[in-house]
Amino acid sequence: MPPLLMLLVGVSSSTRLIKRGKADVTVRKTTGDVLVGRGTYGRQSWTGQTATVFGCSGFLGRYIVARLAREGTKVIVPYRGLGEYVRHLRPTGDLGMVIPMEFDLRNPAQIEECVRYSDVVINLIGRNYETKNFSFDQVHVEGAQRIANISRESGVSRLIHMSNICAKTNAQSHALVTKAFGEERVRESFPGANIVRSATMYGYEDELLNNIGRNKHFYLTVNNAQQKLRPVCVSDVAHAIDSIRDDESTVGQTFELFNPKEYSRKDIIDLVQFLIREKVWHVNIPTPLFRAFAKAVDLLPFHYTSHHEIDMLSADEIPSDNPAIKTFADLGIQPHTLELTALQYIRHYRPSQHEEDPMEPKGYKAFRKPPVPVSNKDIVV
């Protein structure tokens, strides 16, 4: 179109310069749907994809929604309760790209409304304790199967189901047992689903580093804090789930996301007290006694702790040796280093006189032997 004619019809020259390439087109392997992006890549565009994120108001959910929305994916954020529980998610995307919808996990019609126009469904719903409204079976097994069934019947192309690296049918914690059964039900209902098993996650709103820092004067442990952990940064898990969603070659695969280095809970307590410049007073309590106390606390109307959570404190995070299970390496992701990133999440627990101190105290050389290369990937945004 000649430039003069473009001016007459009101078409800007910048519009003519936007061309489509292979990167703008996504072909879903399971359904054959062809999705074409619109606009330039990023927040003020649309990739042609719509994702529903169940469990979006949780710890991991906000990072996944933010990542999808800033890439130009339209995100449905189902919520239970008050709309203000997901209000903070709306600014993560452009106007109209983050859409809250009220739903109940027991109501199939509302679930169908949430997934009707989506080509990707991500299920992050999970609990560490039971309530008077929902048991573990209702959340981890029946709810997961209901979402998988309705997603398949609605023509959803991809389903990503979040589980736990400790989920086993013979686990000591009933929460982990039901997660394992939930995986089986999801596989039966949606054969091409991806199962993602994550180790303990850390970040700004975590229940690992922040719990230790918050309770530094009286931190309770079991088994002398010898539980084996593979803590992984929540932003790495969000990155991995986004990569799985975007890569059609991963359909039907199972992923375990964990830190390459193994820590004991005592190692992490020592790291926290080193970083916050203050001793963490941890008290070991016999597991049967702590569990009995937590079971009595379960009777209170509000949640403080649960005997299920005490059981999970004894579950070691041991990756599977099955070669068919994929990891961060298969997605081309290098996980962040815990020692290099933990301080930004717990600096506010330092005494005021040490708040602006660097990570290493004066004369301390431990982090420099052997040298630890610091690159842009070690900075969490």
N, C-alpha and C positions, 0 to 999 in steps of 0.2 A: 504494500500500500504506500503511495507517495506521501512524503512528509506533509505537504499542504493539505491533502485529503484527510490525513490523520488528525490534523488540527481542527478541520471543519467538523468532523464527526466526534471530536472529543476523546480520541484515543491517545494516550500518552506514549511517547517514544520508549519509555522504560518497559511498558507492557510487551512491546514487540521483541524486546531482547530476552524475555524469559522463554527458554526452550526446554523441552522435555527430553530426558535421557533415560537410560535403563535404571538409574538410581531412583527415579520418580515413580517407578512401577513396581508393585509387589504382587506376586501371584501366589495365592495360598495353595499349598500342596494338597491339603485334605479336601477342600471344596472346589478348587479351581477358580475361586473369585479373583478378579483382577482389580487392584486398588491403585488409583492414580492420584499422586499428590498435586496440590494446587498452591500456587504462590512460591515465594522463595523459601528455602529451608529455614526452620526455626520457629520461634514463638508466634510470629505473625503470619503463619501459613497453616495448611492442613495437609498431613501426609496421606489423606484418604483413609486412614485407619481410625477405628473407634474401639476403645478398650473400656471394659467394666472392671473396676478394682474393688472386690469385696474385702472388707477389713481395712479400708483405706484410712480410717481414723487412728489406727495403731501405730506402733513405733516404725515398722518398715514401710507401712502404707504411704505415709506422707512423702517419703523419699522416692518411691516409685511413681506416685502421681506427679510430683514435681518434675521428675525426669521425663516422663511421657509428655506432659503438657508443654514443657519448654522446647520439645522437638517438633511440636505441631500436631500431636495426636489428640483427638477429642476423647475426653475421659469422663466416664459415668462413675460417680462416687456414691454408691448406696450407703445409707446410714440408718441406724436404729436409734430412736430417741429424739433428741433435739437437733435442729438444723445447725445450731452453733457448734456442734461437735466436728463438723467438716467445713465450717466457714473459712478457716485459715487456709484451706486448700485452693479456694477459688482464685486468689491472686497468682498462683503458680502458673496459670495459663492465660492466654488472651481472652478477651470478652466472649463469653458463650462457649468456651472450650472445656471448662470444668463444670459438669452438670450434676448437682446433688439430687438424689432420688431416695425417698423414704421406702424402707422395705422391712419385712420380717422374715427371718430365715425359715420359719414354718409355713409361710404363705407362698405356694408355688406361683400364683398369679402375679404377685409383686416381683418375684425373682425373674419371671418371664418378661415383665416390663423393663427390667434393668438390663437384660441381655439381648433384647429384641433386635436392636440395630447395631450390635457389636460384632466384630470379627475376632476379638481377643477377649478372653475372660481370665482374670487373675484372682485366685481365691487365697486370701491371706488370713481367713478367719481361724482363730484358735484361742484357747484359754489354758491357763495353768491351774485353774481352780474351778470348781462347780458352783453354781448359784441355784437359788430356788426356782429360777425360770429355765435354766439350761443345764443339762448334764453333759459330760464329756461325749457320750454316745450321740446325743442330739446335735452337738456342734461338730465334732470331728468325723463322725461316721455318717449319720443320717443327713445332716446339713450338707456335707461335702458331696454325697451321692446325689442329693436333690439338685444342687447347682450343676453337677456334671450332666445329669439326665436332661435338665431343661436346656442347658447350653447346646447339647447335641441335637435336641429336637428343634431348637431355634436356628440351626444352621451356623453356629459359631465355628470358626475355622480352628482356633487355637485355645487350649485350656492349660493354664499353668497353675498347679496346685502346690501350695507351700506346706512343707512338713518339717520334721526335726531329724537331725543326724542320729539321735538316740532312739528313734521310733522303731520298736521291735515288738512282736507279738508276745514275747516272753519278758518284757521289761518289768522292772519292779514298780514303776509309776503307772497308774491306770491312765494318766494323761498321755503317756507315750505309747501305751498299748492301743488306745483308741485311734491315735494318729496313724499307727501302722495298719489297722483295719480300714481306716479311711482311705489310705493309699490304694488298697486292694479294691475297694468299692469304686473309686474314681477310675481306675484302670478298666474295670468291667463296664462302667457306664460310658466312658469316653476313651476308646482304645488309643487315640493319638495324643493323650494328655501328657504333659511334662510334669514330673514329680521333682521338686526342688527341696532337698534336705539341707538345712543350714545348721551350722554350729552356733553357739552363743554369740549374739551380735553386740557390739559396743558402739556408742555414739553419744550425742548430746542428751538423749532421753532414755538411755539404757538402764538396765537393772543389774549391771555388773560393776562397772567402774564407779558409777554414781552412788550405788548402794554402799560400796566400801567407803567412799569419801563422805557420804552423808552420815554414816554410822561409825565414823572413825574412832569414836570413844568407846563403843561397845558393839563390835561386829560379831555376830554369832555364826559359828561354823560347825560342821559335823565331820567325822572321820579325819580329824586333825587337818582339815583343809587340803586333803590329798586327792581330791577329785581332779581327773584329767580333763583339760579344756583345750579347745582349738578356737579361741575367740577371733571373730572376723568383723571387719568394719561394715556397718550397715550400708554405707554408700557403695561398697564393693558388691554386696548382695543385690542392691537395686540395679547396679550396672549389669550384673550377670543376668538378672531376670529380663531386663530390657534387651540384652543381646539375644537371649533365647527367643523372645517374642519376634525379633527382627530376622532371625535366621531360620529359614524353612527346612534346612538340613537337620535341625535338632528335634523335629517332630517325634513324639513318643519316647524321647530319651529321659533318663533319670540323672540328676545332678546332685553331687554333694559338695557344698561350699564350706571350706574350713581353712584355718590358718596352717601353713606348712609346718610351723613350729608348735610343739606340744608344751603346754604349761600346766602346772598344778594350780589350784586356787591359792595356795600359799605363795607361789611365785607372783601371782597377780597382786596379792595383798602387799607383798614386799615392793613391787613396782609402784603401786599407788602411794605408799608411804614415803618412798624415795622422791616421787614427783611432787607431792604436796608439802614436803619438808616437815612432816609431822608424823609421829608414830601412830599406827593403827592398832588399837587394842582389840584383838580378836579373842573370843572366848569359845573354846570347843565344848559342845554339849553332846552327851551320848545320844545317838540317833533315836532309840526307843523313847527316851524322855522328851526330846524335842518334838517328836512326832505326836506323842500323847498331848503335849501342851498345845500344839497346832490344831489338833482335832477338837480340843475344847474351845479354842478361839474360833473355829469354824461355825460354832453355834451363834456367834454374835451377828447382829443384823448387817454390819458393814465388814468389808474384807480387810483383814490385816495380814494374815498369813494362812496357809492351808497345809494339811499333812501331805497333800499331793506335791506341793512345792518342796517339802522336806525330802520326799522320795526322789525328786529330780536332782537334789543336791548330791546324791550318791551315784548318779548316772555318769559314767565316763564317756567322753566324746571320742569314739574310736572310728575312724573312717573305714569304709568297706574295702575289702581287697578284690572285689569283683571288677575285672577290667572293663566291663560294659558300662559301668557307672562313670559319668564324666565329671570333671572338676573345673576349677577356674582356668587351668592351663588349656583345656580344650576350647575355651572361649577367647583365648588370647588375653586374659586379664591377670595382671600381677597384683595380688592383694597388698594392702597397705601394711606397714610394719607397726605392730602394737607399740613398741617402745618409742617410736618416732611420732606417733599421732595421739597417744593417750592424753598428753598434757592439756591439749586444747579443750578436752571434755571435762577435766577435773581441776583446772587451775583455780577456780573460784573456791575450792575447799582449802586452799593454802591460808596460813595465818597472814594477816595484813602486811606484816613486815617483809614477807617473802613473795607477795603476789606478783611483782614485776620481775622477779629473778629469772634468769635463763633456765633451761632444762638442767644443765649441769652445774653443780655448785663449784665454787672456785677451787681449782686444783684437782678436780675429779676427772679421771681419764678413762673410766670404764667404757663409755660409749665410743671411745676412739680406738680401742684395742679389741678386735681388729677394726679398721676404719669402716664406718657405715656410710655409703654414698647416699646423699640426699638429693633427690630430683623432684621435678614438678609433680610426679605421681604420688609423692609422699605428702602432698598438701591437699587436705580434704576441703572441698568447697561446700 
